[in-house]
Amino acid sequence: LHLTFWLHQTHFGMGITVPNRAGKYWKRLKTICKSDELFNDFTNRILELRKKVPHLYIEFLQRHYKGMTDAIVDGIVEVDVDTISGNSKYHIRPNSLWYDVIRDLVQNKKSYNGQLMIRVRFFYKDHDEIITEKFRDTLIAAAANFKEVYDYLQEV
């Protein structure tokens, strides 16, 4: 379980990554996904995080490696949390079925290479300060906002 940072042509990203070989964290995720109570608690934490960061996404990625070196994506599900819960500010209608898709993928991950990410995107067009030292404070605050979800995933 770790924080991942990346640069893309349209945005700067940061998020929690549950890599394929993070066995105890996958066990924790499966426990969460098998319990309605824990899953509701988890999704509420995601929704609270969304209130604190600009654009929050959940991604599930399945891949395999050719020759143990070249990663080939077999499938990817990426959903904007606003699509799950709705966001009237952006005229996005809710579709909570996306939680069921992610939940099912996590519950049934067994023998393939899978990765889960909960990530925020800072689109350059929305954040002029991204090219200044001031963005450091925005990034530190966002990382701190991920702490509750990060800690929840670490509970065993």
C-alpha contacts under 8 A as a table, 3 or more apart, distances in Angstrom:
res1	aa1	res2	aa2	distance
1	L	16	I	6.95
1	L	17	T	5.76
1	L	18	V	4.95
1	L	19	P	6.73
1	L	22	A	6.63
1	L	25	Y	7.08
2	H	16	I	5.68
2	H	17	T	5.46
2	H	18	V	7.00
3	L	14	M	6.87
3	L	15	G	5.41
3	L	16	I	4.64
3	L	17	T	6.07
4	T	13	G	7.99
4	T	14	M	5.48
4	T	15	G	5.32
4	T	16	I	6.23
4	T	17	T	6.39
5	F	12	F	7.68
5	F	13	G	5.61
5	F	14	M	4.41
5	F	15	G	6.73
6	W	12	F	6.03
6	W	13	G	5.18
6	W	14	M	6.49
7	L	11	H	6.35
7	L	12	F	4.72
7	L	13	G	6.27
8	H	11	H	5.18
8	H	12	F	6.02
8	H	13	G	7.59
10	T	123	F	5.88
10	T	124	Y	6.11
10	T	125	K	7.95
11	H	121	R	6.07
11	H	122	F	5.31
11	H	123	F	4.13
11	H	124	Y	5.28
12	F	121	R	5.84
12	F	122	F	5.15
12	F	123	F	6.45
12	F	124	Y	7.28
13	G	119	R	6.91
13	G	120	V	5.71
13	G	121	R	4.57
13	G	122	F	6.18
14	M	119	R	5.57
14	M	120	V	5.51
14	M	121	R	6.74
14	M	143	A	7.90
15	G	117	M	6.48
15	G	118	I	5.39
15	G	119	R	3.76
15	G	120	V	5.96
15	G	146	F	7.87
16	I	117	M	5.53
16	I	118	I	5.25
16	I	119	R	6.22
16	I	146	F	7.68
16	I	150	Y	7.04
17	T	115	Q	7.19
17	T	116	L	5.92
17	T	117	M	4.53
17	T	118	I	6.74
18	V	22	A	6.39
18	V	25	Y	6.97
18	V	26	W	7.46
18	V	115	Q	5.71
18	V	116	L	5.09
18	V	117	M	6.20
19	P	22	A	5.54
19	P	114	G	7.11
19	P	115	Q	4.79
19	P	116	L	6.69
20	N	23	G	7.61
20	N	113	N	5.47
20	N	114	G	5.00
20	N	115	Q	5.08
22	A	25	Y	5.52
22	A	26	W	6.25
23	G	26	W	5.19
23	G	27	K	6.22
24	K	27	K	4.96
24	K	28	R	6.20
24	K	156	V	7.94
25	Y	28	R	4.85
25	Y	29	L	6.08
25	Y	153	L	6.64
25	Y	154	Q	6.69
26	W	29	L	4.91
26	W	30	K	6.04
26	W	106	V	7.84
27	K	30	K	5.14
27	K	31	T	6.20
28	R	31	T	5.07
28	R	32	I	6.24
28	R	153	L	6.56
28	R	154	Q	7.47
28	R	155	E	7.35
28	R	156	V	6.43
29	L	32	I	5.02
29	L	33	C	6.12
29	L	106	V	6.94
29	L	107	Q	7.76
29	L	153	L	6.99
30	K	33	C	4.99
30	K	34	K	6.06
30	K	106	V	6.18
30	K	107	Q	5.07
31	T	34	K	5.28
31	T	35	S	6.56
31	T	38	L	7.93
32	I	35	S	5.59
32	I	36	D	7.83
32	I	38	L	4.99
32	I	39	F	5.19
32	I	42	F	7.39
33	C	36	D	7.16
33	C	38	L	7.14
33	C	39	F	5.37
33	C	103	R	5.62
33	C	104	D	7.78
33	C	106	V	7.15
33	C	107	Q	6.11
34	K	39	F	7.50
34	K	107	Q	6.90
35	S	38	L	5.26
35	S	39	F	5.93
36	D	39	F	5.08
36	D	40	N	6.00
37	E	40	N	5.27
37	E	41	D	6.25
38	L	41	D	4.98
38	L	42	F	6.07
39	F	42	F	4.95
39	F	43	T	6.10
40	N	43	T	5.13
40	N	44	N	6.04
41	D	44	N	5.14
41	D	45	R	6.34
42	F	45	R	5.13
42	F	46	I	6.38
42	F	149	V	7.68
42	F	152	Y	7.85
43	T	46	I	4.89
43	T	47	L	6.20
44	N	47	L	5.01
44	N	48	E	6.16
45	R	48	E	5.03
45	R	49	L	6.14
45	R	148	E	7.45
45	R	149	V	6.33
46	I	49	L	5.04
46	I	50	R	6.21
46	I	149	V	7.12
47	L	50	R	4.97
47	L	51	K	6.60
47	L	81	V	7.53
47	L	85	S	7.88
48	E	51	K	5.28
48	E	52	K	7.01
49	L	52	K	5.29
49	L	53	V	6.52
49	L	145	N	6.45
49	L	146	F	6.80
49	L	149	V	7.91
50	R	53	V	5.34
50	R	54	P	7.08
50	R	55	H	7.13
50	R	56	L	5.82
50	R	81	V	7.27
51	K	54	P	7.74
52	K	142	A	7.48
52	K	145	N	6.83
53	V	56	L	6.77
53	V	120	V	6.77
53	V	142	A	6.39
53	V	145	N	7.86
54	P	120	V	7.00
54	P	121	R	7.03
54	P	122	F	6.80
55	H	80	D	7.29
55	H	81	V	7.85
55	H	120	V	5.35
55	H	121	R	5.38
55	H	122	F	7.03
56	L	80	D	5.92
56	L	81	V	5.65
56	L	82	D	7.62
56	L	118	I	7.23
56	L	119	R	5.65
56	L	120	V	4.50
56	L	121	R	6.66
57	Y	78	E	6.74
57	Y	79	V	5.50
57	Y	80	D	4.36
57	Y	81	V	5.44
57	Y	117	M	7.95
57	Y	118	I	5.82
57	Y	119	R	5.27
57	Y	120	V	6.23
57	Y	121	R	7.98
58	I	78	E	5.72
58	I	79	V	5.46
58	I	80	D	6.56
58	I	81	V	6.91
58	I	116	L	7.43
58	I	117	M	5.74
58	I	118	I	4.64
58	I	119	R	6.42
59	E	76	I	7.12
59	E	77	V	5.55
59	E	78	E	4.24
59	E	79	V	6.46
59	E	116	L	5.69
59	E	117	M	5.07
59	E	118	I	6.50
59	E	119	R	7.97
60	F	76	I	5.72
60	F	77	V	5.20
60	F	78	E	6.47
60	F	102	I	7.00
60	F	105	L	7.67
60	F	114	G	7.05
60	F	115	Q	5.75
60	F	116	L	4.63
60	F	117	M	6.54
61	L	73	V	7.30
61	L	74	D	7.82
61	L	75	G	5.98
61	L	76	I	4.48
61	L	77	V	6.53
61	L	114	G	5.52
61	L	115	Q	5.17
61	L	116	L	6.48
62	Q	73	V	6.11
62	Q	74	D	5.46
62	Q	75	G	5.18
62	Q	76	I	6.26
62	Q	112	Y	7.17
62	Q	113	N	5.63
62	Q	114	G	4.43
62	Q	115	Q	6.55
63	R	71	A	6.50
63	R	72	I	5.42
63	R	73	V	4.26
63	R	74	D	4.78
63	R	75	G	6.80
63	R	112	Y	7.60
63	R	113	N	5.60
63	R	114	G	6.59
64	H	71	A	5.81
64	H	72	I	5.41
64	H	73	V	6.64
64	H	74	D	6.93
64	H	112	Y	7.65
64	H	113	N	6.28
65	Y	68	M	4.89
65	Y	69	T	5.93
65	Y	70	D	5.20
65	Y	71	A	4.49
65	Y	72	I	5.87
66	K	69	T	6.06
66	K	70	D	5.08
66	K	71	A	6.52
66	K	72	I	7.13
67	G	70	D	6.64
68	M	71	A	7.82
73	V	76	I	7.32
77	V	102	I	7.81
79	V	83	T	6.85
79	V	84	I	7.63
79	V	98	W	7.17
80	D	83	T	5.31
80	D	84	I	7.00
81	V	84	I	5.09
81	V	85	S	6.34
81	V	86	G	7.91
82	D	85	S	5.19
82	D	86	G	4.87
82	D	87	N	5.52
82	D	92	I	6.81
82	D	94	P	7.20
83	T	86	G	5.25
83	T	87	N	7.45
83	T	92	I	6.19
83	T	93	R	6.53
83	T	94	P	5.35
83	T	95	N	5.95
83	T	96	S	7.79
84	I	94	P	5.12
84	I	95	N	4.70
84	I	96	S	4.61
84	I	97	L	7.24
84	I	98	W	6.07
84	I	99	Y	6.95
85	S	93	R	7.73
85	S	94	P	4.77
85	S	95	N	6.58
85	S	96	S	6.33
86	G	91	H	7.86
86	G	92	I	5.15
86	G	93	R	4.73
86	G	94	P	3.75
86	G	95	N	7.13
87	N	90	Y	5.65
87	N	91	H	6.03
87	N	92	I	4.98
87	N	93	R	6.68
87	N	94	P	7.35
88	S	91	H	4.61
88	S	92	I	5.98
88	S	93	R	7.45
89	K	92	I	7.75
95	N	98	W	6.44
96	S	99	Y	5.70
96	S	100	D	7.35
97	L	100	D	5.06
97	L	101	V	6.54
98	W	101	V	5.01
98	W	102	I	6.39
99	Y	102	I	5.23
99	Y	103	R	5.90
100	D	103	R	4.92
100	D	104	D	5.94
101	V	104	D	5.24
101	V	105	L	6.24
102	I	105	L	5.13
102	I	106	V	6.20
103	R	106	V	5.27
103	R	107	Q	6.09
104	D	107	Q	5.11
104	D	108	N	6.10
105	L	108	N	5.37
105	L	109	K	6.06
106	V	109	K	5.35
109	K	112	Y	6.92
109	K	114	G	7.06
122	F	126	D	7.23
122	F	127	H	6.78
123	F	126	D	5.46
123	F	127	H	6.43
124	Y	127	H	5.17
124	Y	128	D	6.61
124	Y	130	I	6.81
125	K	128	D	6.83
127	H	130	I	5.56
128	D	131	I	6.78
129	E	132	T	5.17
129	E	133	E	7.62
129	E	134	K	6.10
129	E	135	F	5.42
130	I	133	E	7.73
130	I	134	K	7.41
130	I	135	F	4.94
131	I	135	F	7.12
132	T	135	F	5.88
133	E	136	R	5.72
134	K	137	D	5.74
134	K	138	T	7.16
135	F	138	T	4.99
135	F	139	L	6.17
136	R	139	L	5.09
136	R	140	I	6.13
137	D	140	I	5.10
137	D	141	A	6.12
138	T	141	A	5.21
138	T	142	A	6.20
139	L	142	A	5.05
139	L	143	A	6.17
140	I	143	A	5.11
140	I	144	A	6.19
141	A	144	A	5.05
141	A	145	N	6.22
142	A	145	N	4.97
142	A	146	F	6.52
143	A	146	F	5.22
143	A	147	K	6.84
144	A	147	K	5.28
145	N	148	E	6.84
146	F	149	V	5.58
146	F	150	Y	6.03
147	K	150	Y	4.91
147	K	151	D	5.89
148	E	151	D	5.23
148	E	152	Y	6.11
149	V	152	Y	5.00
149	V	153	L	6.25
150	Y	153	L	5.29
150	Y	154	Q	6.51
151	D	154	Q	5.06
151	D	155	E	6.59
152	Y	155	E	5.46
